[in-house]
Amino acid sequence: MATKDTVHRDLMLFNNGLAVGVLGGAVTSVALPSLALITLRATPLEMSVLYAAQRFPPAVTTLLGGALVDRHRKLVLLN
C-alpha cells in the first residue's frame, strides 16, 4: 500500500514533468516560426507551410489511432 508521502512525491513528479513538457511545447511553437521569420526571412507561404507541418503529425496520428481503436473491443482498451 502506498503511503501519503509516496503518493505526494509521485504526483509532484508527474506535475513537474507535465509542466516541463507544456513549457517546451510552448517555446517550440513560438521559437520555430520566429526563427524561420527572422533568420531565414521566410515568406508568408513558407510560414503557412511551416505551420501546417507542425499541425499535420498529430492529425494523422489521431486519425490512424481512431481507426485502430474502432476495430477492437472497447472494454479491453479501457482496462
All heavy atoms as a GROMACS GRO file, in nm:
protein
  585
    1MET      N    1   0.083  -0.118   0.000
    1MET     CA    2   0.000   0.000   0.000
    1MET      C    3   0.088   0.124   0.000
    1MET      O    4   0.187   0.132   0.072
    1MET     CB    5  -0.090  -0.002   0.124
    1MET     CG    6  -0.181   0.115   0.133
    1MET     SD    7  -0.297   0.087   0.266
    1MET     CE    8  -0.418   0.202   0.221
    2ALA      N    9   0.052   0.220  -0.080
    2ALA     CA   10   0.131   0.342  -0.093
    2ALA      C   11   0.105   0.435   0.024
    2ALA      O   12  -0.008   0.453   0.068
    2ALA     CB   13   0.098   0.412  -0.224
    3THR      N   14   0.213   0.495   0.073
    3THR     CA   15   0.197   0.590   0.181
    3THR      C   16   0.162   0.727   0.125
    3THR      O   17   0.172   0.750   0.004
    3THR     CB   18   0.327   0.600   0.263
    3THR    OG1   19   0.430   0.651   0.180
    3THR    CG2   20   0.368   0.465   0.318
    4LYS      N   21   0.124   0.816   0.213
    4LYS     CA   22   0.086   0.951   0.172
    4LYS      C   23   0.205   1.023   0.109
    4LYS      O   24   0.189   1.096   0.010
    4LYS     CB   25   0.032   1.028   0.292
    4LYS     CG   26  -0.021   1.163   0.257
    4LYS     CD   27  -0.079   1.231   0.380
    4LYS     CE   28  -0.130   1.369   0.344
    4LYS     NZ   29  -0.184   1.438   0.460
    5ASP      N   30   0.323   1.005   0.165
    5ASP     CA   31   0.442   1.071   0.112
    5ASP      C   32   0.476   1.020  -0.028
    5ASP      O   33   0.518   1.098  -0.114
    5ASP     CB   34   0.562   1.051   0.205
    5ASP     CG   35   0.544   1.125   0.337
    5ASP    OD1   36   0.472   1.227   0.338
    5ASP    OD2   37   0.603   1.081   0.437
    6THR      N   38   0.458   0.891  -0.052
    6THR     CA   39   0.488   0.834  -0.183
    6THR      C   40   0.391   0.887  -0.288
    6THR      O   41   0.431   0.924  -0.398
    6THR     CB   42   0.478   0.680  -0.177
    6THR    OG1   43   0.564   0.632  -0.074
    6THR    CG2   44   0.518   0.618  -0.309
    7VAL      N   45   0.264   0.895  -0.253
    7VAL     CA   46   0.164   0.947  -0.346
    7VAL      C   47   0.192   1.094  -0.375
    7VAL      O   48   0.186   1.138  -0.490
    7VAL     CB   49   0.022   0.928  -0.289
    7VAL    CG1   50  -0.081   0.998  -0.375
    7VAL    CG2   51  -0.010   0.780  -0.277
    8HIS      N   52   0.226   1.170  -0.271
    8HIS     CA   53   0.257   1.312  -0.288
    8HIS      C   54   0.378   1.330  -0.380
    8HIS      O   55   0.378   1.415  -0.468
    8HIS     CB   56   0.282   1.376  -0.152
    8HIS     CG   57   0.319   1.519  -0.159
    8HIS    ND1   58   0.231   1.618  -0.197
    8HIS    CD2   59   0.437   1.583  -0.135
    8HIS    CE1   60   0.291   1.734  -0.196
    8HIS    NE2   61   0.417   1.716  -0.158
    9ARG      N   62   0.482   1.249  -0.359
    9ARG     CA   63   0.602   1.258  -0.442
    9ARG      C   64   0.572   1.221  -0.587
    9ARG      O   65   0.618   1.288  -0.679
    9ARG     CB   66   0.711   1.166  -0.385
    9ARG     CG   67   0.840   1.173  -0.462
    9ARG     CD   68   0.947   1.085  -0.398
    9ARG     NE   69   1.071   1.094  -0.470
    9ARG     CZ   70   1.100   1.024  -0.580
    9ARG    NH1   71   1.011   0.940  -0.629
    9ARG    NH2   72   1.216   1.037  -0.641
   10ASP      N   73   0.495   1.114  -0.607
   10ASP     CA   74   0.460   1.072  -0.742
   10ASP      C   75   0.380   1.180  -0.815
   10ASP      O   76   0.402   1.208  -0.932
   10ASP     CB   77   0.381   0.942  -0.739
   10ASP     CG   78   0.466   0.823  -0.698
   10ASP    OD1   79   0.590   0.835  -0.703
   10ASP    OD2   80   0.408   0.720  -0.661
   11LEU      N   81   0.285   1.241  -0.744
   11LEU     CA   82   0.205   1.346  -0.804
   11LEU      C   83   0.290   1.468  -0.836
   11LEU      O   84   0.273   1.530  -0.941
   11LEU     CB   85   0.090   1.386  -0.710
   11LEU     CG   86  -0.008   1.490  -0.762
   11LEU    CD1   87  -0.076   1.441  -0.889
   11LEU    CD2   88  -0.111   1.522  -0.657
   12MET      N   89   0.383   1.501  -0.749
   12MET     CA   90   0.472   1.613  -0.772
   12MET      C   91   0.562   1.587  -0.894
   12MET      O   92   0.580   1.675  -0.978
   12MET     CB   93   0.559   1.639  -0.649
   12MET     CG   94   0.640   1.767  -0.659
   12MET     SD   95   0.732   1.803  -0.509
   12MET     CE   96   0.846   1.667  -0.505
   13LEU      N   97   0.614   1.466  -0.907
   13LEU     CA   98   0.696   1.432  -1.023
   13LEU      C   99   0.614   1.437  -1.152
   13LEU      O  100   0.661   1.486  -1.255
   13LEU     CB  101   0.758   1.294  -1.005
   13LEU     CG  102   0.869   1.282  -0.903
   13LEU    CD1  103   0.910   1.136  -0.885
   13LEU    CD2  104   0.989   1.365  -0.946
   14PHE      N  105   0.493   1.388  -1.146
   14PHE     CA  106   0.405   1.391  -1.263
   14PHE      C  107   0.376   1.535  -1.304
   14PHE      O  108   0.384   1.572  -1.422
   14PHE     CB  109   0.275   1.317  -1.234
   14PHE     CG  110   0.174   1.328  -1.345
   14PHE    CD1  111   0.190   1.256  -1.462
   14PHE    CD2  112   0.066   1.412  -1.333
   14PHE    CE1  113   0.099   1.267  -1.565
   14PHE    CE2  114  -0.027   1.424  -1.434
   14PHE     CZ  115  -0.010   1.351  -1.551
   15ASN      N  116   0.340   1.619  -1.207
   15ASN     CA  117   0.309   1.759  -1.238
   15ASN      C  118   0.430   1.833  -1.292
   15ASN      O  119   0.418   1.914  -1.384
   15ASN     CB  120   0.254   1.830  -1.114
   15ASN     CG  121   0.110   1.796  -1.088
   15ASN    OD1  122   0.040   1.751  -1.176
   15ASN    ND2  123   0.068   1.816  -0.964
   16ASN      N  124   0.547   1.808  -1.236
   16ASN     CA  125   0.668   1.873  -1.286
   16ASN      C  126   0.699   1.828  -1.428
   16ASN      O  127   0.737   1.911  -1.512
   16ASN     CB  128   0.787   1.843  -1.194
   16ASN     CG  129   0.777   1.916  -1.062
   16ASN    OD1  130   0.701   2.011  -1.048
   16ASN    ND2  131   0.851   1.869  -0.964
   17GLY      N  132   0.685   1.701  -1.456
   17GLY     CA  133   0.709   1.652  -1.592
   17GLY      C  134   0.609   1.710  -1.691
   17GLY      O  135   0.645   1.747  -1.803
   18LEU      N  136   0.485   1.719  -1.650
   18LEU     CA  137   0.382   1.778  -1.736
   18LEU      C  138   0.411   1.925  -1.762
   18LEU      O  139   0.399   1.973  -1.875
   18LEU     CB  140   0.245   1.761  -1.671
   18LEU     CG  141   0.125   1.808  -1.750
   18LEU    CD1  142   0.112   1.728  -1.879
   18LEU    CD2  143  -0.001   1.796  -1.668
   19ALA      N  144   0.452   1.998  -1.661
   19ALA     CA  145   0.484   2.140  -1.676
   19ALA      C  146   0.601   2.161  -1.770
   19ALA      O  147   0.598   2.251  -1.855
   19ALA     CB  148   0.514   2.202  -1.540
   20VAL      N  149   0.704   2.079  -1.759
   20VAL     CA  150   0.820   2.090  -1.848
   20VAL      C  151   0.780   2.058  -1.991
   20VAL      O  152   0.821   2.127  -2.085
   20VAL     CB  153   0.934   1.998  -1.800
   20VAL    CG1  154   1.043   1.985  -1.904
   20VAL    CG2  155   0.992   2.049  -1.670
   21GLY      N  156   0.696   1.959  -2.011
   21GLY     CA  157   0.650   1.925  -2.145
   21GLY      C  158   0.567   2.034  -2.209
   21GLY      O  159   0.584   2.068  -2.327
   22VAL      N  160   0.477   2.093  -2.131
   22VAL     CA  161   0.393   2.202  -2.183
   22VAL      C  162   0.478   2.325  -2.213
   22VAL      O  163   0.461   2.390  -2.317
   22VAL     CB  164   0.280   2.235  -2.082
   22VAL    CG1  165   0.210   2.364  -2.118
   22VAL    CG2  166   0.182   2.121  -2.076
   23LEU      N  167   0.570   2.356  -2.124
   23LEU     CA  168   0.658   2.471  -2.146
   23LEU      C  169   0.745   2.451  -2.270
   23LEU      O  170   0.762   2.542  -2.351
   23LEU     CB  171   0.746   2.495  -2.023
   23LEU     CG  172   0.840   2.614  -2.032
   23LEU    CD1  173   0.761   2.744  -2.042
   23LEU    CD2  174   0.930   2.617  -1.910
   24GLY      N  175   0.799   2.331  -2.287
   24GLY     CA  176   0.879   2.302  -2.405
   24GLY      C  177   0.799   2.313  -2.534
   24GLY      O  178   0.846   2.366  -2.634
   25GLY      N  179   0.676   2.265  -2.531
   25GLY     CA  180   0.591   2.278  -2.649
   25GLY      C  181   0.558   2.422  -2.680
   25GLY      O  182   0.553   2.463  -2.798
   26ALA      N  183   0.534   2.502  -2.577
   26ALA     CA  184   0.503   2.643  -2.598
   26ALA      C  185   0.623   2.718  -2.654
   26ALA      O  186   0.609   2.801  -2.745
   26ALA     CB  187   0.457   2.707  -2.467
   27VAL      N  188   0.741   2.690  -2.602
   27VAL     CA  189   0.862   2.755  -2.652
   27VAL      C  190   0.886   2.716  -2.796
   27VAL      O  191   0.919   2.801  -2.881
   27VAL     CB  192   0.984   2.719  -2.563
   27VAL    CG1  193   1.114   2.759  -2.629
   27VAL    CG2  194   0.970   2.785  -2.427
   28THR      N  195   0.869   2.590  -2.829
   28THR     CA  196   0.890   2.544  -2.966
   28THR      C  197   0.790   2.607  -3.062
   28THR      O  198   0.826   2.648  -3.172
   28THR     CB  199   0.880   2.391  -2.974
   28THR    OG1  200   0.980   2.335  -2.889
   28THR    CG2  201   0.902   2.341  -3.115
   29SER      N  202   0.665   2.618  -3.020
   29SER     CA  203   0.564   2.674  -3.110
   29SER      C  204   0.586   2.823  -3.136
   29SER      O  205   0.538   2.875  -3.235
   29SER     CB  206   0.424   2.648  -3.056
   29SER     OG  207   0.403   2.724  -2.939
   30VAL      N  208   0.656   2.891  -3.046
   30VAL     CA  209   0.687   3.033  -3.067
   30VAL      C  210   0.824   3.048  -3.132
   30VAL      O  211   0.843   3.129  -3.223
   30VAL     CB  212   0.682   3.110  -2.933
   30VAL    CG1  213   0.735   3.250  -2.948
   30VAL    CG2  214   0.540   3.112  -2.881
   31ALA      N  215   0.922   2.971  -3.088
   31ALA     CA  216   1.059   2.988  -3.133
   31ALA      C  217   1.080   2.944  -3.277
   31ALA      O  218   1.153   3.010  -3.352
   31ALA     CB  219   1.155   2.912  -3.041
   32LEU      N  220   1.019   2.835  -3.318
   32LEU     CA  221   1.042   2.784  -3.453
   32LEU      C  222   0.993   2.880  -3.561
   32LEU      O  223   1.070   2.915  -3.652
   32LEU     CB  224   0.978   2.646  -3.468
   32LEU     CG  225   1.010   2.570  -3.595
   32LEU    CD1  226   1.158   2.542  -3.606
   32LEU    CD2  227   0.932   2.440  -3.598
   33PRO      N  228   0.869   2.931  -3.554
   33PRO     CA  229   0.828   3.029  -3.655
   33PRO      C  230   0.908   3.160  -3.646
   33PRO      O  231   0.939   3.221  -3.748
   33PRO     CB  232   0.681   3.054  -3.624
   33PRO     CG  233   0.636   2.935  -3.550
   33PRO     CD  234   0.755   2.888  -3.474
   34SER      N  235   0.943   3.202  -3.525
   34SER     CA  236   1.022   3.325  -3.510
   34SER      C  237   1.160   3.308  -3.572
   34SER      O  238   1.210   3.399  -3.640
   34SER     CB  239   1.037   3.361  -3.362
   34SER     OG  240   0.912   3.383  -3.304
   35LEU      N  241   1.219   3.194  -3.551
   35LEU     CA  242   1.350   3.165  -3.610
   35LEU      C  243   1.341   3.164  -3.763
   35LEU      O  244   1.427   3.220  -3.830
   35LEU     CB  245   1.402   3.031  -3.560
   35LEU     CG  246   1.540   2.988  -3.606
   35LEU    CD1  247   1.645   3.081  -3.547
   35LEU    CD2  248   1.566   2.845  -3.565
   36ALA      N  249   1.236   3.103  -3.815
   36ALA     CA  250   1.219   3.100  -3.961
   36ALA      C  251   1.196   3.240  -4.016
   36ALA      O  252   1.248   3.275  -4.122
   36ALA     CB  253   1.102   3.009  -3.997
   37LEU      N  254   1.121   3.320  -3.945
   37LEU     CA  255   1.089   3.454  -3.993
   37LEU      C  256   1.209   3.547  -3.986
   37LEU      O  257   1.240   3.617  -4.083
   37LEU     CB  258   0.974   3.511  -3.910
   37LEU     CG  259   0.917   3.644  -3.954
   37LEU    CD1  260   0.857   3.633  -4.092
   37LEU    CD2  261   0.813   3.691  -3.854
   38ILE      N  262   1.280   3.546  -3.875
   38ILE     CA  263   1.390   3.640  -3.854
   38ILE      C  264   1.517   3.594  -3.925
   38ILE      O  265   1.579   3.670  -4.001
   38ILE     CB  266   1.416   3.659  -3.704
   38ILE    CG1  267   1.294   3.727  -3.641
   38ILE    CG2  268   1.541   3.741  -3.680
   38ILE    CD1  269   1.295   3.726  -3.490
   39THR      N  270   1.558   3.471  -3.902
   39THR     CA  271   1.685   3.423  -3.955
   39THR      C  272   1.678   3.387  -4.103
   39THR      O  273   1.764   3.426  -4.181
   39THR     CB  274   1.733   3.301  -3.875
   39THR    OG1  275   1.737   3.336  -3.738
   39THR    CG2  276   1.870   3.256  -3.920
   40LEU      N  277   1.574   3.314  -4.140
   40LEU     CA  278   1.565   3.265  -4.278
   40LEU      C  279   1.484   3.358  -4.368
   40LEU      O  280   1.474   3.332  -4.488
   40LEU     CB  281   1.503   3.125  -4.278
   40LEU     CG  282   1.577   3.020  -4.195
   40LEU    CD1  283   1.499   2.890  -4.194
   40LEU    CD2  284   1.717   2.999  -4.248
   41ARG      N  285   1.423   3.462  -4.312
   41ARG     CA  286   1.341   3.557  -4.388
   41ARG      C  287   1.235   3.484  -4.470
   41ARG      O  288   1.224   3.501  -4.592
   41ARG     CB  289   1.426   3.646  -4.475
   41ARG     CG  290   1.526   3.728  -4.399
   41ARG     CD  291   1.610   3.814  -4.490
   41ARG     NE  292   1.725   3.866  -4.422
   41ARG     CZ  293   1.730   3.986  -4.366
   41ARG    NH1  294   1.624   4.063  -4.369
   41ARG    NH2  295   1.839   4.026  -4.305
   42ALA      N  296   1.156   3.403  -4.400
   42ALA     CA  297   1.054   3.321  -4.466
   42ALA      C  298   0.942   3.408  -4.519
   42ALA      O  299   0.904   3.508  -4.459
   42ALA     CB  300   0.999   3.219  -4.368
   43THR      N  301   0.888   3.367  -4.632
   43THR     CA  302   0.774   3.435  -4.693
   43THR      C  303   0.645   3.389  -4.624
   43THR      O  304   0.646   3.288  -4.551
   43THR     CB  305   0.767   3.402  -4.843
   43THR    OG1  306   0.740   3.262  -4.858
   43THR    CG2  307   0.896   3.439  -4.914
   44PRO      N  308   0.534   3.459  -4.647
   44PRO     CA  309   0.408   3.414  -4.588
   44PRO      C  310   0.369   3.271  -4.629
   44PRO      O  311   0.315   3.195  -4.548
   44PRO     CB  312   0.306   3.516  -4.639
   44PRO     CG  313   0.386   3.640  -4.660
   44PRO     CD  314   0.520   3.592  -4.708
   45LEU      N  315   0.397   3.233  -4.753
   45LEU     CA  316   0.368   3.097  -4.796
   45LEU      C  317   0.452   2.996  -4.719
   45LEU      O  318   0.401   2.893  -4.674
   45LEU     CB  319   0.392   3.081  -4.946
   45LEU     CG  320   0.372   2.942  -5.003
   45LEU    CD1  321   0.226   2.900  -4.987
   45LEU    CD2  322   0.415   2.935  -5.148
   46GLU      N  323   0.579   3.024  -4.700
   46GLU     CA  324   0.666   2.933  -4.626
   46GLU      C  325   0.625   2.925  -4.478
   46GLU      O  326   0.632   2.818  -4.417
   46GLU     CB  327   0.811   2.980  -4.638
   46GLU     CG  328   0.867   2.966  -4.777
   46GLU     CD  329   1.000   3.036  -4.795
   46GLU    OE1  330   1.033   3.126  -4.716
   46GLU    OE2  331   1.071   3.001  -4.891
   47MET      N  332   0.579   3.036  -4.423
   47MET     CA  333   0.532   3.034  -4.285
   47MET      C  334   0.405   2.949  -4.271
   47MET      O  335   0.390   2.876  -4.174
   47MET     CB  336   0.504   3.176  -4.236
   47MET     CG  337   0.628   3.262  -4.219
   47MET     SD  338   0.741   3.200  -4.094
   47MET     CE  339   0.650   3.233  -3.947
   48SER      N  340   0.317   2.957  -4.370
   48SER     CA  341   0.195   2.876  -4.363
   48SER      C  342   0.227   2.728  -4.380
   48SER      O  343   0.165   2.643  -4.316
   48SER     CB  344   0.093   2.923  -4.466
   48SER     OG  345   0.145   2.909  -4.596
   49VAL      N  346   0.324   2.695  -4.463
   49VAL     CA  347   0.367   2.555  -4.478
   49VAL      C  348   0.430   2.506  -4.348
   49VAL      O  349   0.405   2.392  -4.306
   49VAL     CB  350   0.464   2.540  -4.598
   49VAL    CG1  351   0.531   2.404  -4.598
   49VAL    CG2  352   0.392   2.566  -4.728
   50LEU      N  353   0.508   2.590  -4.283
   50LEU     CA  354   0.568   2.553  -4.155
   50LEU      C  355   0.460   2.528  -4.050
   50LEU      O  356   0.466   2.431  -3.974
   50LEU     CB  357   0.663   2.663  -4.108
   50LEU     CG  358   0.732   2.643  -3.974
   50LEU    CD1  359   0.822   2.520  -3.978
   50LEU    CD2  360   0.810   2.766  -3.937
   51TYR      N  361   0.361   2.615  -4.046
   51TYR     CA  362   0.251   2.598  -3.951
   51TYR      C  363   0.175   2.468  -3.978
   51TYR      O  364   0.143   2.394  -3.885
   51TYR     CB  365   0.156   2.718  -3.959
   51TYR     CG  366   0.041   2.710  -3.863
   51TYR    CD1  367   0.058   2.742  -3.730
   51TYR    CD2  368  -0.085   2.669  -3.903
   51TYR    CE1  369  -0.046   2.734  -3.639
   51TYR    CE2  370  -0.190   2.661  -3.815
   51TYR     CZ  371  -0.170   2.694  -3.683
   51TYR     OH  372  -0.274   2.684  -3.595
   52ALA      N  373   0.148   2.441  -4.105
   52ALA     CA  374   0.077   2.317  -4.141
   52ALA      C  375   0.161   2.195  -4.105
   52ALA      O  376   0.108   2.093  -4.060
   52ALA     CB  377   0.043   2.318  -4.289
   53ALA      N  378   0.293   2.204  -4.124
   53ALA     CA  379   0.381   2.091  -4.092
   53ALA      C  380   0.384   2.064  -3.941
   53ALA      O  381   0.400   1.949  -3.899
   53ALA     CB  382   0.521   2.119  -4.142
   54GLN      N  383   0.365   2.167  -3.860
   54GLN     CA  384   0.360   2.147  -3.715
   54GLN      C  385   0.230   2.079  -3.673
   54GLN      O  386   0.227   2.005  -3.576
   54GLN     CB  387   0.370   2.281  -3.642
   54GLN     CG  388   0.507   2.341  -3.640
   54GLN     CD  389   0.508   2.475  -3.568
   54GLN    OE1  390   0.411   2.550  -3.573
   54GLN    NE2  391   0.617   2.503  -3.501
   55ARG      N  392   0.122   2.104  -3.745
   55ARG     CA  393  -0.009   2.050  -3.708
   55ARG      C  394  -0.041   1.916  -3.775
   55ARG      O  395  -0.132   1.847  -3.733
   55ARG     CB  396  -0.120   2.150  -3.745
   55ARG     CG  397  -0.106   2.285  -3.680
   55ARG     CD  398  -0.115   2.274  -3.529
   55ARG     NE  399  -0.115   2.404  -3.466
   55ARG     CZ  400  -0.011   2.456  -3.403
   55ARG    NH1  401   0.102   2.391  -3.395
   55ARG    NH2  402  -0.021   2.574  -3.345
   56PHE      N  403   0.031   1.880  -3.877
   56PHE     CA  404  -0.001   1.760  -3.956
   56PHE      C  405   0.022   1.629  -3.880
   56PHE      O  406  -0.066   1.543  -3.880
   56PHE     CB  407   0.079   1.762  -4.086
   56PHE     CG  408   0.046   1.650  -4.180
   56PHE    CD1  409  -0.077   1.645  -4.243
   56PHE    CD2  410   0.138   1.549  -4.204
   56PHE    CE1  411  -0.109   1.543  -4.329
   56PHE    CE2  412   0.107   1.446  -4.290
   56PHE     CZ  413  -0.016   1.443  -4.352
   57PRO      N  414   0.137   1.606  -3.815
   57PRO     CA  415   0.159   1.476  -3.749
   57PRO      C  416   0.055   1.439  -3.643
   57PRO      O  417   0.009   1.324  -3.640
   57PRO     CB  418   0.299   1.490  -3.688
   57PRO     CG  419   0.367   1.589  -3.775
   57PRO     CD  420   0.259   1.687  -3.814
   58PRO      N  421   0.014   1.531  -3.553
   58PRO     CA  422  -0.090   1.490  -3.458
   58PRO      C  423  -0.222   1.454  -3.524
   58PRO      O  424  -0.292   1.362  -3.480
   58PRO     CB  425  -0.107   1.613  -3.368
   58PRO     CG  426   0.018   1.690  -3.383
   58PRO     CD  427   0.067   1.664  -3.520
   59ALA      N  428  -0.256   1.523  -3.632
   59ALA     CA  429  -0.382   1.494  -3.701
   59ALA      C  430  -0.379   1.354  -3.763
   59ALA      O  431  -0.475   1.278  -3.752
   59ALA     CB  432  -0.409   1.599  -3.809
   60VAL      N  433  -0.268   1.319  -3.826
   60VAL     CA  434  -0.256   1.187  -3.888
   60VAL      C  435  -0.253   1.078  -3.782
   60VAL      O  436  -0.319   0.974  -3.796
   60VAL     CB  437  -0.129   1.180  -3.976
   60VAL    CG1  438  -0.102   1.039  -4.024
   60VAL    CG2  439  -0.143   1.275  -4.094
   61THR      N  440  -0.180   1.101  -3.674
   61THR     CA  441  -0.174   1.004  -3.566
   61THR      C  442  -0.312   0.980  -3.505
   61THR      O  443  -0.350   0.867  -3.476
   61THR     CB  444  -0.077   1.052  -3.456
   61THR    OG1  445   0.050   1.077  -3.516
   61THR    CG2  446  -0.063   0.951  -3.346
   62THR      N  447  -0.387   1.087  -3.488
   62THR     CA  448  -0.522   1.075  -3.432
   62THR      C  449  -0.614   0.997  -3.524
   62THR      O  450  -0.690   0.910  -3.479
   62THR     CB  451  -0.580   1.215  -3.407
   62THR    OG1  452  -0.491   1.286  -3.320
   62THR    CG2  453  -0.716   1.208  -3.343
   63LEU      N  454  -0.608   1.024  -3.652
   63LEU     CA  455  -0.692   0.952  -3.747
   63LEU      C  456  -0.658   0.803  -3.751
   63LEU      O  457  -0.747   0.718  -3.749
   63LEU     CB  458  -0.678   1.013  -3.887
   63LEU     CG  459  -0.745   1.148  -3.908
   63LEU    CD1  460  -0.707   1.204  -4.044
   63LEU    CD2  461  -0.895   1.134  -3.897
   64LEU      N  462  -0.530   0.772  -3.756
   64LEU     CA  463  -0.489   0.631  -3.760
   64LEU      C  464  -0.520   0.561  -3.628
   64LEU      O  465  -0.566   0.446  -3.626
   64LEU     CB  466  -0.341   0.620  -3.793
   64LEU     CG  467  -0.301   0.664  -3.934
   64LEU    CD1  468  -0.149   0.658  -3.950
   64LEU    CD2  469  -0.369   0.580  -4.039
   65GLY      N  470  -0.496   0.630  -3.517
   65GLY     CA  471  -0.527   0.571  -3.387
   65GLY      C  472  -0.676   0.546  -3.370
   65GLY      O  473  -0.718   0.443  -3.318
   66GLY      N  474  -0.758   0.639  -3.416
   66GLY     CA  475  -0.902   0.621  -3.409
   66GLY      C  476  -0.951   0.504  -3.492
   66GLY      O  477  -1.040   0.429  -3.451
   67ALA      N  478  -0.891   0.487  -3.610
   67ALA     CA  479  -0.929   0.374  -3.696
   67ALA      C  480  -0.891   0.241  -3.630
   67ALA      O  481  -0.967   0.143  -3.636
   67ALA     CB  482  -0.861   0.387  -3.832
   68LEU      N  483  -0.774   0.236  -3.566
   68LEU     CA  484  -0.732   0.113  -3.498
   68LEU      C  485  -0.821   0.083  -3.378
   68LEU      O  486  -0.856  -0.033  -3.353
   68LEU     CB  487  -0.587   0.124  -3.453
   68LEU     CG  488  -0.483   0.118  -3.565
   68LEU    CD1  489  -0.344   0.146  -3.509
   68LEU    CD2  490  -0.486  -0.018  -3.632
   69VAL      N  491  -0.857   0.184  -3.302
   69VAL     CA  492  -0.942   0.164  -3.185
   69VAL      C  493  -1.080   0.114  -3.226
   69VAL      O  494  -1.140   0.029  -3.158
   69VAL     CB  495  -0.952   0.294  -3.103
   69VAL    CG1  496  -1.063   0.288  -3.001
   69VAL    CG2  497  -0.819   0.322  -3.034
   70ASP      N  498  -1.132   0.163  -3.338
   70ASP     CA  499  -1.264   0.120  -3.383
   70ASP      C  500  -1.268  -0.027  -3.423
   70ASP      O  501  -1.374  -0.087  -3.427
   70ASP     CB  502  -1.310   0.205  -3.502
   70ASP     CG  503  -1.362   0.340  -3.457
   70ASP    OD1  504  -1.390   0.354  -3.337
   70ASP    OD2  505  -1.372   0.431  -3.542
   71ARG      N  506  -1.155  -0.087  -3.452
   71ARG     CA  507  -1.150  -0.226  -3.495
   71ARG      C  508  -1.148  -0.325  -3.378
   71ARG      O  509  -1.160  -0.444  -3.397
   71ARG     CB  510  -1.028  -0.252  -3.582
   71ARG     CG  511  -1.037  -0.180  -3.714
   71ARG     CD  512  -0.910  -0.201  -3.792
   71ARG     NE  513  -0.921  -0.138  -3.921
   71ARG     CZ  514  -0.934  -0.204  -4.035
   71ARG    NH1  515  -0.935  -0.336  -4.035
   71ARG    NH2  516  -0.944  -0.140  -4.149
   72HIS      N  517  -1.127  -0.276  -3.256
   72HIS     CA  518  -1.113  -0.363  -3.140
   72HIS      C  519  -1.226  -0.338  -3.040
   72HIS      O  520  -1.293  -0.237  -3.044
   72HIS     CB  521  -0.979  -0.340  -3.071
   72HIS     CG  522  -0.861  -0.375  -3.158
   72HIS    ND1  523  -0.826  -0.503  -3.185
   72HIS    CD2  524  -0.774  -0.296  -3.225
   72HIS    CE1  525  -0.720  -0.504  -3.264
   72HIS    NE2  526  -0.688  -0.379  -3.291
   73ARG      N  527  -1.240  -0.433  -2.950
   73ARG     CA  528  -1.340  -0.418  -2.843
   73ARG      C  529  -1.298  -0.307  -2.750
   73ARG      O  530  -1.183  -0.295  -2.711
   73ARG     CB  531  -1.352  -0.551  -2.766
   73ARG     CG  532  -1.412  -0.663  -2.849
   73ARG     CD  533  -1.425  -0.789  -2.771
   73ARG     NE  534  -1.496  -0.768  -2.646
   73ARG     CZ  535  -1.473  -0.837  -2.535
   73ARG    NH1  536  -1.383  -0.933  -2.535
   73ARG    NH2  537  -1.540  -0.811  -2.426
   74LYS      N  538  -1.393  -0.223  -2.712
   74LYS     CA  539  -1.362  -0.106  -2.630
   74LYS      C  540  -1.331  -0.143  -2.486
   74LYS      O  541  -1.249  -0.078  -2.422
   74LYS     CB  542  -1.479  -0.007  -2.633
   74LYS     CG  543  -1.525   0.036  -2.769
   74LYS     CD  544  -1.413   0.093  -2.854
   74LYS     CE  545  -1.461   0.138  -2.989
   74LYS     NZ  546  -1.469   0.036  -3.090
   75LEU      N  547  -1.395  -0.245  -2.433
   75LEU     CA  548  -1.374  -0.283  -2.294
   75LEU      C  549  -1.230  -0.326  -2.270
   75LEU      O  550  -1.170  -0.292  -2.167
   75LEU     CB  551  -1.470  -0.394  -2.254
   75LEU     CG  552  -1.472  -0.431  -2.108
   75LEU    CD1  553  -1.509  -0.310  -2.024
   75LEU    CD2  554  -1.569  -0.545  -2.082
   76VAL      N  555  -1.169  -0.394  -2.365
   76VAL     CA  556  -1.030  -0.436  -2.350
   76VAL      C  557  -0.937  -0.316  -2.349
   76VAL      O  558  -0.840  -0.310  -2.273
   76VAL     CB  559  -0.991  -0.533  -2.465
   76VAL    CG1  560  -0.845  -0.569  -2.460
   76VAL    CG2  561  -1.077  -0.658  -2.459
   77LEU      N  562  -0.966  -0.216  -2.430
   77LEU     CA  563  -0.882  -0.096  -2.437
   77LEU      C  564  -0.894  -0.010  -2.312
   77LEU      O  565  -0.799   0.059  -2.275
   77LEU     CB  566  -0.920  -0.013  -2.559
   77LEU     CG  567  -0.893  -0.081  -2.694
   77LEU    CD1  568  -0.952   0.003  -2.806
   77LEU    CD2  569  -0.745  -0.101  -2.716
   78LEU      N  570  -1.008  -0.012  -2.247
   78LEU     CA  571  -1.028   0.069  -2.128
   78LEU      C  572  -0.959   0.012  -2.005
   78LEU      O  573  -0.932   0.084  -1.910
   78LEU     CB  574  -1.177   0.086  -2.100
   78LEU     CG  575  -1.252   0.172  -2.200
   78LEU    CD1  576  -1.401   0.168  -2.169
   78LEU    CD2  577  -1.203   0.313  -2.198
   79ASN      N  578  -0.931  -0.119  -2.003
   79ASN     CA  579  -0.867  -0.180  -1.885
   79ASN      C  580  -0.721  -0.165  -1.883
   79ASN      O  581  -0.644  -0.142  -1.954
   79ASN     CB  582  -0.903  -0.327  -1.876
   79ASN     CG  583  -1.048  -0.344  -1.835
   79ASN    OD1  584  -1.102  -0.256  -1.770
   79ASN    ND2  585  -1.107  -0.453  -1.872
   0.00000   0.00000   0.00000
